[in-house]
Amino acid sequence: MPTHDRPDVESKGYKELSAELAALLEKLESGDLDIDEAVMCYRRGLEVVKALESHLKSAENTVTELKSALDSA
């Protein structure tokens, strides 16, 4: 669930989401989180991964469309 200091993933770009995922992984790997914080980081990580996958799929579709347009020109 988004908070004011963590905007919804849809409003972030690929680079920003990648940086957030890296930060979440670093926190999780540190082992310094209590279980509730770890679960929150894991949940947020899943949201970020889904958004990253969506960005990649969108980019793939754009490249495919551009290639198709060039091939038919």
CHARMM internal coordinates of N, CA and C (Angstrom, degrees):
IC EDIT
DIST 1 N 1 CA 1.4485
DIST 1 CA 1 C 1.5174
ANGL 1 N 1 CA 1 C 108.98
DIST 1 C 2 N 1.3254
ANGL 1 CA 1 C 2 N 118.37
DIHE 1 N 1 CA 1 C 2 N 125.84
DIST 2 N 2 CA 1.4528
ANGL 1 C 2 N 2 CA 121.33
DIHE 1 CA 1 C 2 N 2 CA -176.82
DIST 2 CA 2 C 1.5204
ANGL 2 N 2 CA 2 C 112.88
DIHE 1 C 2 N 2 CA 2 C -68.11
DIST 2 C 3 N 1.3072
ANGL 2 CA 2 C 3 N 115.71
DIHE 2 N 2 CA 2 C 3 N 150.74
DIST 3 N 3 CA 1.4614
ANGL 2 C 3 N 3 CA 121.23
DIHE 2 CA 2 C 3 N 3 CA 174.85
DIST 3 CA 3 C 1.5153
ANGL 3 N 3 CA 3 C 107.32
DIHE 2 C 3 N 3 CA 3 C -123.42
DIST 3 C 4 N 1.3181
ANGL 3 CA 3 C 4 N 116.12
DIHE 3 N 3 CA 3 C 4 N 177.24
DIST 4 N 4 CA 1.4649
ANGL 3 C 4 N 4 CA 119.84
DIHE 3 CA 3 C 4 N 4 CA -178.75
DIST 4 CA 4 C 1.5175
ANGL 4 N 4 CA 4 C 111.61
DIHE 3 C 4 N 4 CA 4 C -66.15
DIST 4 C 5 N 1.3460
ANGL 4 CA 4 C 5 N 118.42
DIHE 4 N 4 CA 4 C 5 N -32.39
DIST 5 N 5 CA 1.4519
ANGL 4 C 5 N 5 CA 119.49
DIHE 4 CA 4 C 5 N 5 CA -179.24
DIST 5 CA 5 C 1.5269
ANGL 5 N 5 CA 5 C 112.02
DIHE 4 C 5 N 5 CA 5 C -90.15
DIST 5 C 6 N 1.3233
ANGL 5 CA 5 C 6 N 118.52
DIHE 5 N 5 CA 5 C 6 N -2.92
DIST 6 N 6 CA 1.4612
ANGL 5 C 6 N 6 CA 123.36
DIHE 5 CA 5 C 6 N 6 CA 175.15
DIST 6 CA 6 C 1.5240
ANGL 6 N 6 CA 6 C 108.47
DIHE 5 C 6 N 6 CA 6 C -131.00
DIST 6 C 7 N 1.3378
ANGL 6 CA 6 C 7 N 116.70
DIHE 6 N 6 CA 6 C 7 N 87.73
DIST 7 N 7 CA 1.4666
ANGL 6 C 7 N 7 CA 118.90
DIHE 6 CA 6 C 7 N 7 CA -177.51
DIST 7 CA 7 C 1.5198
ANGL 7 N 7 CA 7 C 111.52
DIHE 6 C 7 N 7 CA 7 C -58.36
DIST 7 C 8 N 1.2899
ANGL 7 CA 7 C 8 N 115.08
DIHE 7 N 7 CA 7 C 8 N 156.91
DIST 8 N 8 CA 1.4473
ANGL 7 C 8 N 8 CA 121.52
DIHE 7 CA 7 C 8 N 8 CA 178.37
DIST 8 CA 8 C 1.5287
ANGL 8 N 8 CA 8 C 110.06
DIHE 7 C 8 N 8 CA 8 C -55.55
DIST 8 C 9 N 1.3212
ANGL 8 CA 8 C 9 N 116.84
DIHE 8 N 8 CA 8 C 9 N 145.55
DIST 9 N 9 CA 1.4629
ANGL 8 C 9 N 9 CA 120.69
DIHE 8 CA 8 C 9 N 9 CA -175.84
DIST 9 CA 9 C 1.5213
ANGL 9 N 9 CA 9 C 113.34
DIHE 8 C 9 N 9 CA 9 C -61.89
DIST 9 C 10 N 1.3164
ANGL 9 CA 9 C 10 N 118.30
DIHE 9 N 9 CA 9 C 10 N -28.53
DIST 10 N 10 CA 1.4622
ANGL 9 C 10 N 10 CA 120.34
DIHE 9 CA 9 C 10 N 10 CA -178.40
DIST 10 CA 10 C 1.5205
ANGL 10 N 10 CA 10 C 112.55
DIHE 9 C 10 N 10 CA 10 C -65.49
DIST 10 C 11 N 1.3109
ANGL 10 CA 10 C 11 N 117.49
DIHE 10 N 10 CA 10 C 11 N -22.59
DIST 11 N 11 CA 1.4620
ANGL 10 C 11 N 11 CA 120.38
DIHE 10 CA 10 C 11 N 11 CA -178.42
DIST 11 CA 11 C 1.5254
ANGL 11 N 11 CA 11 C 112.58
DIHE 10 C 11 N 11 CA 11 C -88.10
DIST 11 C 12 N 1.3337
ANGL 11 CA 11 C 12 N 117.53
DIHE 11 N 11 CA 11 C 12 N -0.01
DIST 12 N 12 CA 1.4644
ANGL 11 C 12 N 12 CA 121.41
DIHE 11 CA 11 C 12 N 12 CA -177.69
DIST 12 CA 12 C 1.5218
ANGL 12 N 12 CA 12 C 110.83
DIHE 11 C 12 N 12 CA 12 C -107.44
DIST 12 C 13 N 1.3225
ANGL 12 CA 12 C 13 N 115.07
DIHE 12 N 12 CA 12 C 13 N 149.95
DIST 13 N 13 CA 1.4550
ANGL 12 C 13 N 13 CA 121.44
DIHE 12 CA 12 C 13 N 13 CA 176.26
DIST 13 CA 13 C 1.5196
ANGL 13 N 13 CA 13 C 111.15
DIHE 12 C 13 N 13 CA 13 C -86.10
DIST 13 C 14 N 1.3216
ANGL 13 CA 13 C 14 N 114.97
DIHE 13 N 13 CA 13 C 14 N 173.11
DIST 14 N 14 CA 1.4613
ANGL 13 C 14 N 14 CA 121.35
DIHE 13 CA 13 C 14 N 14 CA -176.69
DIST 14 CA 14 C 1.5268
ANGL 14 N 14 CA 14 C 112.05
DIHE 13 C 14 N 14 CA 14 C -58.95
DIST 14 C 15 N 1.3208
ANGL 14 CA 14 C 15 N 116.20
DIHE 14 N 14 CA 14 C 15 N -46.50
DIST 15 N 15 CA 1.4665
ANGL 14 C 15 N 15 CA 120.59
DIHE 14 CA 14 C 15 N 15 CA -177.48
DIST 15 CA 15 C 1.5264
ANGL 15 N 15 CA 15 C 111.09
DIHE 14 C 15 N 15 CA 15 C -62.53
DIST 15 C 16 N 1.3076
ANGL 15 CA 15 C 16 N 116.18
DIHE 15 N 15 CA 15 C 16 N -43.47
DIST 16 N 16 CA 1.4694
ANGL 15 C 16 N 16 CA 121.11
DIHE 15 CA 15 C 16 N 16 CA 179.80
DIST 16 CA 16 C 1.5348
ANGL 16 N 16 CA 16 C 111.05
DIHE 15 C 16 N 16 CA 16 C -65.23
DIST 16 C 17 N 1.3334
ANGL 16 CA 16 C 17 N 115.94
DIHE 16 N 16 CA 16 C 17 N -41.33
DIST 17 N 17 CA 1.4658
ANGL 16 C 17 N 17 CA 120.09
DIHE 16 CA 16 C 17 N 17 CA 178.18
DIST 17 CA 17 C 1.5272
ANGL 17 N 17 CA 17 C 111.21
DIHE 16 C 17 N 17 CA 17 C -65.63
DIST 17 C 18 N 1.3252
ANGL 17 CA 17 C 18 N 116.80
DIHE 17 N 17 CA 17 C 18 N -39.51
DIST 18 N 18 CA 1.4613
ANGL 17 C 18 N 18 CA 120.29
DIHE 17 CA 17 C 18 N 18 CA 178.42
DIST 18 CA 18 C 1.5251
ANGL 18 N 18 CA 18 C 110.94
DIHE 17 C 18 N 18 CA 18 C -61.79
DIST 18 C 19 N 1.3274
ANGL 18 CA 18 C 19 N 115.57
DIHE 18 N 18 CA 18 C 19 N -41.51
DIST 19 N 19 CA 1.4675
ANGL 18 C 19 N 19 CA 120.13
DIHE 18 CA 18 C 19 N 19 CA 178.55
DIST 19 CA 19 C 1.5270
ANGL 19 N 19 CA 19 C 110.63
DIHE 18 C 19 N 19 CA 19 C -65.17
DIST 19 C 20 N 1.3268
ANGL 19 CA 19 C 20 N 116.45
DIHE 19 N 19 CA 19 C 20 N -40.62
DIST 20 N 20 CA 1.4661
ANGL 19 C 20 N 20 CA 119.35
DIHE 19 CA 19 C 20 N 20 CA 178.79
DIST 20 CA 20 C 1.5263
ANGL 20 N 20 CA 20 C 110.57
DIHE 19 C 20 N 20 CA 20 C -64.30
DIST 20 C 21 N 1.3246
ANGL 20 CA 20 C 21 N 116.81
DIHE 20 N 20 CA 20 C 21 N -41.78
DIST 21 N 21 CA 1.4648
ANGL 20 C 21 N 21 CA 119.70
DIHE 20 CA 20 C 21 N 21 CA 179.28
DIST 21 CA 21 C 1.5262
ANGL 21 N 21 CA 21 C 110.83
DIHE 20 C 21 N 21 CA 21 C -63.14
DIST 21 C 22 N 1.3177
ANGL 21 CA 21 C 22 N 116.88
DIHE 21 N 21 CA 21 C 22 N -41.72
DIST 22 N 22 CA 1.4663
ANGL 21 C 22 N 22 CA 120.61
DIHE 21 CA 21 C 22 N 22 CA 177.76
DIST 22 CA 22 C 1.5288
ANGL 22 N 22 CA 22 C 110.92
DIHE 21 C 22 N 22 CA 22 C -60.47
DIST 22 C 23 N 1.3245
ANGL 22 CA 22 C 23 N 116.71
DIHE 22 N 22 CA 22 C 23 N -41.38
DIST 23 N 23 CA 1.4704
ANGL 22 C 23 N 23 CA 120.94
DIHE 22 CA 22 C 23 N 23 CA 179.47
DIST 23 CA 23 C 1.5275
ANGL 23 N 23 CA 23 C 110.60
DIHE 22 C 23 N 23 CA 23 C -66.32
DIST 23 C 24 N 1.3252
ANGL 23 CA 23 C 24 N 116.21
DIHE 23 N 23 CA 23 C 24 N -40.64
DIST 24 N 24 CA 1.4698
ANGL 23 C 24 N 24 CA 119.63
DIHE 23 CA 23 C 24 N 24 CA 178.43
DIST 24 CA 24 C 1.5248
ANGL 24 N 24 CA 24 C 110.70
DIHE 23 C 24 N 24 CA 24 C -63.94
DIST 24 C 25 N 1.3171
ANGL 24 CA 24 C 25 N 117.17
DIHE 24 N 24 CA 24 C 25 N -43.35
DIST 25 N 25 CA 1.4625
ANGL 24 C 25 N 25 CA 120.69
DIHE 24 CA 24 C 25 N 25 CA 178.87
DIST 25 CA 25 C 1.5250
ANGL 25 N 25 CA 25 C 111.36
DIHE 24 C 25 N 25 CA 25 C -62.33
DIST 25 C 26 N 1.3273
ANGL 25 CA 25 C 26 N 115.87
DIHE 25 N 25 CA 25 C 26 N -40.73
DIST 26 N 26 CA 1.4629
ANGL 25 C 26 N 26 CA 120.11
DIHE 25 CA 25 C 26 N 26 CA 178.68
DIST 26 CA 26 C 1.5311
ANGL 26 N 26 CA 26 C 110.41
DIHE 25 C 26 N 26 CA 26 C -61.24
DIST 26 C 27 N 1.3383
ANGL 26 CA 26 C 27 N 116.09
DIHE 26 N 26 CA 26 C 27 N -44.21
DIST 27 N 27 CA 1.4713
ANGL 26 C 27 N 27 CA 120.13
DIHE 26 CA 26 C 27 N 27 CA 178.76
DIST 27 CA 27 C 1.5225
ANGL 27 N 27 CA 27 C 110.83
DIHE 26 C 27 N 27 CA 27 C -61.69
DIST 27 C 28 N 1.3308
ANGL 27 CA 27 C 28 N 116.19
DIHE 27 N 27 CA 27 C 28 N -45.62
DIST 28 N 28 CA 1.4620
ANGL 27 C 28 N 28 CA 120.09
DIHE 27 CA 27 C 28 N 28 CA -178.68
DIST 28 CA 28 C 1.5277
ANGL 28 N 28 CA 28 C 111.58
DIHE 27 C 28 N 28 CA 28 C -64.40
DIST 28 C 29 N 1.3283
ANGL 28 CA 28 C 29 N 116.23
DIHE 28 N 28 CA 28 C 29 N -40.05
DIST 29 N 29 CA 1.4633
ANGL 28 C 29 N 29 CA 120.23
DIHE 28 CA 28 C 29 N 29 CA -178.53
DIST 29 CA 29 C 1.5222
ANGL 29 N 29 CA 29 C 112.73
DIHE 28 C 29 N 29 CA 29 C -73.35
DIST 29 C 30 N 1.3241
ANGL 29 CA 29 C 30 N 117.75
DIHE 29 N 29 CA 29 C 30 N -19.05
DIST 30 N 30 CA 1.4640
ANGL 29 C 30 N 30 CA 120.47
DIHE 29 CA 29 C 30 N 30 CA -178.52
DIST 30 CA 30 C 1.5240
ANGL 30 N 30 CA 30 C 111.69
DIHE 29 C 30 N 30 CA 30 C -66.89
DIST 30 C 31 N 1.3301
ANGL 30 CA 30 C 31 N 115.94
DIHE 30 N 30 CA 30 C 31 N -29.53
DIST 31 N 31 CA 1.4600
ANGL 30 C 31 N 31 CA 119.73
DIHE 30 CA 30 C 31 N 31 CA -178.94
DIST 31 CA 31 C 1.5141
ANGL 31 N 31 CA 31 C 113.93
DIHE 30 C 31 N 31 CA 31 C 76.82
DIST 31 C 32 N 1.3338
ANGL 31 CA 31 C 32 N 117.60
DIHE 31 N 31 CA 31 C 32 N 6.56
DIST 32 N 32 CA 1.4626
ANGL 31 C 32 N 32 CA 121.87
DIHE 31 CA 31 C 32 N 32 CA -177.25
DIST 32 CA 32 C 1.5263
ANGL 32 N 32 CA 32 C 113.65
DIHE 31 C 32 N 32 CA 32 C -92.04
DIST 32 C 33 N 1.3096
ANGL 32 CA 32 C 33 N 117.92
DIHE 32 N 32 CA 32 C 33 N 2.29
DIST 33 N 33 CA 1.4603
ANGL 32 C 33 N 33 CA 121.39
DIHE 32 CA 32 C 33 N 33 CA -177.28
DIST 33 CA 33 C 1.5238
ANGL 33 N 33 CA 33 C 110.91
DIHE 32 C 33 N 33 CA 33 C -91.56
DIST 33 C 34 N 1.3357
ANGL 33 CA 33 C 34 N 115.23
DIHE 33 N 33 CA 33 C 34 N 146.02
DIST 34 N 34 CA 1.4518
ANGL 33 C 34 N 34 CA 116.76
DIHE 33 CA 33 C 34 N 34 CA 170.41
DIST 34 CA 34 C 1.5264
ANGL 34 N 34 CA 34 C 107.77
DIHE 33 C 34 N 34 CA 34 C -78.37
DIST 34 C 35 N 1.2944
ANGL 34 CA 34 C 35 N 117.83
DIHE 34 N 34 CA 34 C 35 N 171.54
DIST 35 N 35 CA 1.4606
ANGL 34 C 35 N 35 CA 121.76
DIHE 34 CA 34 C 35 N 35 CA -172.55
DIST 35 CA 35 C 1.5263
ANGL 35 N 35 CA 35 C 112.55
DIHE 34 C 35 N 35 CA 35 C -60.64
DIST 35 C 36 N 1.3315
ANGL 35 CA 35 C 36 N 117.30
DIHE 35 N 35 CA 35 C 36 N -39.30
DIST 36 N 36 CA 1.4664
ANGL 35 C 36 N 36 CA 120.06
DIHE 35 CA 35 C 36 N 36 CA -179.80
DIST 36 CA 36 C 1.5273
ANGL 36 N 36 CA 36 C 111.28
DIHE 35 C 36 N 36 CA 36 C -65.18
DIST 36 C 37 N 1.3357
ANGL 36 CA 36 C 37 N 116.42
DIHE 36 N 36 CA 36 C 37 N -42.87
DIST 37 N 37 CA 1.4646
ANGL 36 C 37 N 37 CA 120.20
DIHE 36 CA 36 C 37 N 37 CA 177.98
DIST 37 CA 37 C 1.5277
ANGL 37 N 37 CA 37 C 110.97
DIHE 36 C 37 N 37 CA 37 C -65.25
DIST 37 C 38 N 1.3132
ANGL 37 CA 37 C 38 N 116.21
DIHE 37 N 37 CA 37 C 38 N -39.72
DIST 38 N 38 CA 1.4626
ANGL 37 C 38 N 38 CA 120.45
DIHE 37 CA 37 C 38 N 38 CA 179.52
DIST 38 CA 38 C 1.5296
ANGL 38 N 38 CA 38 C 110.95
DIHE 37 C 38 N 38 CA 38 C -63.34
DIST 38 C 39 N 1.3175
ANGL 38 CA 38 C 39 N 116.53
DIHE 38 N 38 CA 38 C 39 N -42.50
DIST 39 N 39 CA 1.4657
ANGL 38 C 39 N 39 CA 120.45
DIHE 38 CA 38 C 39 N 39 CA 178.89
DIST 39 CA 39 C 1.5295
ANGL 39 N 39 CA 39 C 109.94
DIHE 38 C 39 N 39 CA 39 C -64.72
DIST 39 C 40 N 1.3283
ANGL 39 CA 39 C 40 N 117.68
DIHE 39 N 39 CA 39 C 40 N -41.45
DIST 40 N 40 CA 1.4678
ANGL 39 C 40 N 40 CA 121.03
DIHE 39 CA 39 C 40 N 40 CA 178.55
DIST 40 CA 40 C 1.5296
ANGL 40 N 40 CA 40 C 110.47
DIHE 39 C 40 N 40 CA 40 C -62.99
DIST 40 C 41 N 1.3215
ANGL 40 CA 40 C 41 N 117.19
DIHE 40 N 40 CA 40 C 41 N -42.78
DIST 41 N 41 CA 1.4695
ANGL 40 C 41 N 41 CA 120.84
DIHE 40 CA 40 C 41 N 41 CA 178.30
DIST 41 CA 41 C 1.5233
ANGL 41 N 41 CA 41 C 110.38
DIHE 40 C 41 N 41 CA 41 C -64.09
DIST 41 C 42 N 1.3232
ANGL 41 CA 41 C 42 N 116.84
DIHE 41 N 41 CA 41 C 42 N -42.10
DIST 42 N 42 CA 1.4576
ANGL 41 C 42 N 42 CA 121.02
DIHE 41 CA 41 C 42 N 42 CA 179.84
DIST 42 CA 42 C 1.5282
ANGL 42 N 42 CA 42 C 110.42
DIHE 41 C 42 N 42 CA 42 C -63.29
DIST 42 C 43 N 1.3238
ANGL 42 CA 42 C 43 N 116.05
DIHE 42 N 42 CA 42 C 43 N -45.38
DIST 43 N 43 CA 1.4728
ANGL 42 C 43 N 43 CA 120.66
DIHE 42 CA 42 C 43 N 43 CA 179.25
DIST 43 CA 43 C 1.5279
ANGL 43 N 43 CA 43 C 110.60
DIHE 42 C 43 N 43 CA 43 C -61.12
DIST 43 C 44 N 1.3267
ANGL 43 CA 43 C 44 N 116.41
DIHE 43 N 43 CA 43 C 44 N -45.97
DIST 44 N 44 CA 1.4588
ANGL 43 C 44 N 44 CA 119.77
DIHE 43 CA 43 C 44 N 44 CA 178.93
DIST 44 CA 44 C 1.5306
ANGL 44 N 44 CA 44 C 110.32
DIHE 43 C 44 N 44 CA 44 C -63.58
DIST 44 C 45 N 1.3125
ANGL 44 CA 44 C 45 N 116.44
DIHE 44 N 44 CA 44 C 45 N -38.73
DIST 45 N 45 CA 1.4600
ANGL 44 C 45 N 45 CA 120.22
DIHE 44 CA 44 C 45 N 45 CA 177.50
DIST 45 CA 45 C 1.5167
ANGL 45 N 45 CA 45 C 111.91
DIHE 44 C 45 N 45 CA 45 C -58.86
DIST 45 C 46 N 1.3143
ANGL 45 CA 45 C 46 N 116.81
DIHE 45 N 45 CA 45 C 46 N -41.10
DIST 46 N 46 CA 1.4636
ANGL 45 C 46 N 46 CA 120.59
DIHE 45 CA 45 C 46 N 46 CA 177.99
DIST 46 CA 46 C 1.5303
ANGL 46 N 46 CA 46 C 110.82
DIHE 45 C 46 N 46 CA 46 C -62.74
DIST 46 C 47 N 1.3248
ANGL 46 CA 46 C 47 N 116.59
DIHE 46 N 46 CA 46 C 47 N -41.37
DIST 47 N 47 CA 1.4710
ANGL 46 C 47 N 47 CA 120.57
DIHE 46 CA 46 C 47 N 47 CA 177.16
DIST 47 CA 47 C 1.5255
ANGL 47 N 47 CA 47 C 110.80
DIHE 46 C 47 N 47 CA 47 C -61.93
DIST 47 C 48 N 1.3149
ANGL 47 CA 47 C 48 N 116.29
DIHE 47 N 47 CA 47 C 48 N -43.17
DIST 48 N 48 CA 1.4575
ANGL 47 C 48 N 48 CA 121.21
DIHE 47 CA 47 C 48 N 48 CA -178.74
DIST 48 CA 48 C 1.5278
ANGL 48 N 48 CA 48 C 110.51
DIHE 47 C 48 N 48 CA 48 C -66.40
DIST 48 C 49 N 1.3248
ANGL 48 CA 48 C 49 N 117.23
DIHE 48 N 48 CA 48 C 49 N -42.24
DIST 49 N 49 CA 1.4702
ANGL 48 C 49 N 49 CA 120.76
DIHE 48 CA 48 C 49 N 49 CA 178.84
DIST 49 CA 49 C 1.5322
ANGL 49 N 49 CA 49 C 110.22
DIHE 48 C 49 N 49 CA 49 C -61.32
DIST 49 C 50 N 1.3246
ANGL 49 CA 49 C 50 N 117.07
DIHE 49 N 49 CA 49 C 50 N -42.73
DIST 50 N 50 CA 1.4721
ANGL 49 C 50 N 50 CA 120.22
DIHE 49 CA 49 C 50 N 50 CA 177.63
DIST 50 CA 50 C 1.5286
ANGL 50 N 50 CA 50 C 110.68
DIHE 49 C 50 N 50 CA 50 C -60.08
DIST 50 C 51 N 1.3204
ANGL 50 CA 50 C 51 N 116.96
DIHE 50 N 50 CA 50 C 51 N -42.89
DIST 51 N 51 CA 1.4590
ANGL 50 C 51 N 51 CA 120.98
DIHE 50 CA 50 C 51 N 51 CA 179.94
DIST 51 CA 51 C 1.5264
ANGL 51 N 51 CA 51 C 110.86
DIHE 50 C 51 N 51 CA 51 C -66.23
DIST 51 C 52 N 1.3315
ANGL 51 CA 51 C 52 N 117.42
DIHE 51 N 51 CA 51 C 52 N -39.95
DIST 52 N 52 CA 1.4574
ANGL 51 C 52 N 52 CA 120.98
DIHE 51 CA 51 C 52 N 52 CA 177.26
DIST 52 CA 52 C 1.5261
ANGL 52 N 52 CA 52 C 110.73
DIHE 51 C 52 N 52 CA 52 C -62.84
DIST 52 C 53 N 1.3272
ANGL 52 CA 52 C 53 N 116.64
DIHE 52 N 52 CA 52 C 53 N -42.98
DIST 53 N 53 CA 1.4648
ANGL 52 C 53 N 53 CA 120.71
DIHE 52 CA 52 C 53 N 53 CA 177.70
DIST 53 CA 53 C 1.5243
ANGL 53 N 53 CA 53 C 110.39
DIHE 52 C 53 N 53 CA 53 C -60.94
DIST 53 C 54 N 1.3218
ANGL 53 CA 53 C 54 N 116.88
DIHE 53 N 53 CA 53 C 54 N -39.22
DIST 54 N 54 CA 1.4563
ANGL 53 C 54 N 54 CA 121.62
DIHE 53 CA 53 C 54 N 54 CA 178.71
DIST 54 CA 54 C 1.5335
ANGL 54 N 54 CA 54 C 110.91
DIHE 53 C 54 N 54 CA 54 C -64.11
DIST 54 C 55 N 1.3333
ANGL 54 CA 54 C 55 N 116.34
DIHE 54 N 54 CA 54 C 55 N -42.80
DIST 55 N 55 CA 1.4709
ANGL 54 C 55 N 55 CA 120.76
DIHE 54 CA 54 C 55 N 55 CA 177.35
DIST 55 CA 55 C 1.5298
ANGL 55 N 55 CA 55 C 110.41
DIHE 54 C 55 N 55 CA 55 C -60.90
DIST 55 C 56 N 1.3269
ANGL 55 CA 55 C 56 N 116.10
DIHE 55 N 55 CA 55 C 56 N -44.45
DIST 56 N 56 CA 1.4616
ANGL 55 C 56 N 56 CA 119.79
DIHE 55 CA 55 C 56 N 56 CA -179.07
DIST 56 CA 56 C 1.5204
ANGL 56 N 56 CA 56 C 111.57
DIHE 55 C 56 N 56 CA 56 C -65.08
DIST 56 C 57 N 1.3106
ANGL 56 CA 56 C 57 N 116.97
DIHE 56 N 56 CA 56 C 57 N -41.17
DIST 57 N 57 CA 1.4687
ANGL 56 C 57 N 57 CA 121.00
DIHE 56 CA 56 C 57 N 57 CA 178.83
DIST 57 CA 57 C 1.5263
ANGL 57 N 57 CA 57 C 110.23
DIHE 56 C 57 N 57 CA 57 C -63.68
DIST 57 C 58 N 1.3227
ANGL 57 CA 57 C 58 N 116.16
DIHE 57 N 57 CA 57 C 58 N -42.08
DIST 58 N 58 CA 1.4568
ANGL 57 C 58 N 58 CA 120.81
DIHE 57 CA 57 C 58 N 58 CA 178.44
DIST 58 CA 58 C 1.5311
ANGL 58 N 58 CA 58 C 110.55
DIHE 57 C 58 N 58 CA 58 C -62.01
DIST 58 C 59 N 1.3198
ANGL 58 CA 58 C 59 N 117.03
DIHE 58 N 58 CA 58 C 59 N -43.90
DIST 59 N 59 CA 1.4637
ANGL 58 C 59 N 59 CA 121.07
DIHE 58 CA 58 C 59 N 59 CA 178.82
DIST 59 CA 59 C 1.5268
ANGL 59 N 59 CA 59 C 110.23
DIHE 58 C 59 N 59 CA 59 C -64.00
DIST 59 C 60 N 1.3147
ANGL 59 CA 59 C 60 N 116.70
DIHE 59 N 59 CA 59 C 60 N -41.42
DIST 60 N 60 CA 1.4652
ANGL 59 C 60 N 60 CA 120.93
DIHE 59 CA 59 C 60 N 60 CA 178.29
DIST 60 CA 60 C 1.5327
ANGL 60 N 60 CA 60 C 110.74
DIHE 59 C 60 N 60 CA 60 C -61.15
DIST 60 C 61 N 1.3280
ANGL 60 CA 60 C 61 N 116.27
DIHE 60 N 60 CA 60 C 61 N -43.88
DIST 61 N 61 CA 1.4634
ANGL 60 C 61 N 61 CA 120.57
DIHE 60 CA 60 C 61 N 61 CA 178.82
DIST 61 CA 61 C 1.5328
ANGL 61 N 61 CA 61 C 111.27
DIHE 60 C 61 N 61 CA 61 C -63.07
DIST 61 C 62 N 1.3208
ANGL 61 CA 61 C 62 N 116.39
DIHE 61 N 61 CA 61 C 62 N -40.68
DIST 62 N 62 CA 1.4598
ANGL 61 C 62 N 62 CA 120.58
DIHE 61 CA 61 C 62 N 62 CA 178.88
DIST 62 CA 62 C 1.5255
ANGL 62 N 62 CA 62 C 110.53
DIHE 61 C 62 N 62 CA 62 C -63.15
DIST 62 C 63 N 1.3169
ANGL 62 CA 62 C 63 N 116.94
DIHE 62 N 62 CA 62 C 63 N -45.12
DIST 63 N 63 CA 1.4704
ANGL 62 C 63 N 63 CA 120.76
DIHE 62 CA 62 C 63 N 63 CA 179.24
DIST 63 CA 63 C 1.5233
ANGL 63 N 63 CA 63 C 110.07
DIHE 62 C 63 N 63 CA 63 C -62.05
DIST 63 C 64 N 1.3195
ANGL 63 CA 63 C 64 N 116.97
DIHE 63 N 63 CA 63 C 64 N -43.12
DIST 64 N 64 CA 1.4622
ANGL 63 C 64 N 64 CA 121.29
DIHE 63 CA 63 C 64 N 64 CA 178.83
DIST 64 CA 64 C 1.5325
ANGL 64 N 64 CA 64 C 110.78
DIHE 63 C 64 N 64 CA 64 C -61.19
DIST 64 C 65 N 1.3238
ANGL 64 CA 64 C 65 N 116.80
DIHE 64 N 64 CA 64 C 65 N -43.82
DIST 65 N 65 CA 1.4723
ANGL 64 C 65 N 65 CA 120.64
DIHE 64 CA 64 C 65 N 65 CA 178.47
DIST 65 CA 65 C 1.5262
ANGL 65 N 65 CA 65 C 111.26
DIHE 64 C 65 N 65 CA 65 C -63.93
DIST 65 C 66 N 1.3273
ANGL 65 CA 65 C 66 N 116.67
DIHE 65 N 65 CA 65 C 66 N -43.36
DIST 66 N 66 CA 1.4645
ANGL 65 C 66 N 66 CA 120.25
DIHE 65 CA 65 C 66 N 66 CA 179.94
DIST 66 CA 66 C 1.5348
ANGL 66 N 66 CA 66 C 110.74
DIHE 65 C 66 N 66 CA 66 C -64.31
DIST 66 C 67 N 1.3050
ANGL 66 CA 66 C 67 N 116.20
DIHE 66 N 66 CA 66 C 67 N -42.11
DIST 67 N 67 CA 1.4587
ANGL 66 C 67 N 67 CA 120.31
DIHE 66 CA 66 C 67 N 67 CA 178.36
DIST 67 CA 67 C 1.5230
ANGL 67 N 67 CA 67 C 110.49
DIHE 66 C 67 N 67 CA 67 C -62.78
DIST 67 C 68 N 1.3127
ANGL 67 CA 67 C 68 N 116.16
DIHE 67 N 67 CA 67 C 68 N -43.48
DIST 68 N 68 CA 1.4558
ANGL 67 C 68 N 68 CA 121.06
DIHE 67 CA 67 C 68 N 68 CA 179.32
DIST 68 CA 68 C 1.5331
ANGL 68 N 68 CA 68 C 110.97
DIHE 67 C 68 N 68 CA 68 C -62.34
DIST 68 C 69 N 1.3288
ANGL 68 CA 68 C 69 N 115.96
DIHE 68 N 68 CA 68 C 69 N -41.32
DIST 69 N 69 CA 1.4595
ANGL 68 C 69 N 69 CA 120.50
DIHE 68 CA 68 C 69 N 69 CA 178.49
DIST 69 CA 69 C 1.5189
ANGL 69 N 69 CA 69 C 111.19
DIHE 68 C 69 N 69 CA 69 C -64.21
DIST 69 C 70 N 1.3304
ANGL 69 CA 69 C 70 N 116.86
DIHE 69 N 69 CA 69 C 70 N -39.91
DIST 70 N 70 CA 1.4672
ANGL 69 C 70 N 70 CA 120.36
DIHE 69 CA 69 C 70 N 70 CA 179.13
DIST 70 CA 70 C 1.5204
ANGL 70 N 70 CA 70 C 111.08
DIHE 69 C 70 N 70 CA 70 C -68.85
DIST 70 C 71 N 1.3172
ANGL 70 CA 70 C 71 N 116.84
DIHE 70 N 70 CA 70 C 71 N -39.04
DIST 71 N 71 CA 1.4640
ANGL 70 C 71 N 71 CA 121.46
DIHE 70 CA 70 C 71 N 71 CA 179.97
DIST 71 CA 71 C 1.5158
ANGL 71 N 71 CA 71 C 112.30
DIHE 70 C 71 N 71 CA 71 C -65.45
DIST 71 C 72 N 1.3239
ANGL 71 CA 71 C 72 N 116.51
DIHE 71 N 71 CA 71 C 72 N -32.44
DIST 72 N 72 CA 1.4732
ANGL 71 C 72 N 72 CA 119.72
DIHE 71 CA 71 C 72 N 72 CA -177.36
DIST 72 CA 72 C 1.5362
ANGL 72 N 72 CA 72 C 112.09
DIHE 71 C 72 N 72 CA 72 C -91.91
DIST 72 C 73 N 1.3198
ANGL 72 CA 72 C 73 N 116.66
DIHE 72 N 72 CA 72 C 73 N -4.38
DIST 73 N 73 CA 1.4758
ANGL 72 C 73 N 73 CA 119.84
DIHE 72 CA 72 C 73 N 73 CA -179.08
DIST 73 CA 73 C 1.5150
ANGL 73 N 73 CA 73 C 111.95
DIHE 72 C 73 N 73 CA 73 C -81.14
END
COOR INIT
IC SEED 1 N 1 CA 1 C
IC BUILD
